[in-house]
Amino acid sequence: MKNTYTTNLNLSQIDLGLLFLRIGAGGLMLTHGTPKLFNLFGSEEIVFADPFGLGEGNTLALAVFAEFICSILVILGLGTRLAVIPLILTMLTAALIIHAADPFQRKEMAIIYLLIFTVLLVTGAGKHSLDYYWLKRK
């Protein structure tokens, strides 16, 4: 029972936590990226926020890259530290530009994702990842 409250974690516990974090956050982000992917390649006119003046289609393509492609990479733990950079930039854009005038409740989800992806930038993917197995083979 006393192990329940310990703050001394071993590396396997941390690696398992990072696996759950990657799969959870990446999987949930896919629910945002998948509709954008269908919108990008659909037949309807693209209507999407364009905060940087790149054009709605280009901005949507960048969002699809971050929220769909990079989310898959995060789930797999492949190039994780690089894959979270577009996700971090996308969440910063959502929280600070797109929803700048909105109440906090509209920004909260982007901020939560921002914190999660920042943790993964700092920690990396952990042992249960393709990054680990690929680097281990070298």
Steps between C-alpha positions, in 0.01 A plus 500: 500500500783741577627460140182670381622834633867476413659760277789271408407370157716259310575548132256233384214685670602826335532331161155345539358839595657658191351224284151569639552875458612460136219263404236701685598848382588387148181299465283783627675748271420271206132572568577863414729426207289239320205731417750761379661239276162418343429872465835555327441227242123540478308657215357788702655845514756534778394736777769514766659763724806663341678694777831534315374588152622178338164424342227283645608188311865532601410568862268200502778284349735608781235416759448158338875438505517584870176350626492187282850407379691618808241341731562163336875549547445585867287187552771286341775682685678571173692827484299607802696809597480631144138391454376697799644830375225555236243390758635751753493778240145405398380503861671834565325640192164360612528628857666837443377609156191310381329504841670815634173687557309192618439407864751272669278194452553523122881521545529236768519194272778653290690591817467146637631353173777762501612389846491131405698548180751722683556219752567261210742752348695504826484127582493336160292192424639262761605138472176372346546681169641458154752773586643280775517186287647686203770672707572178691585320174765756402 
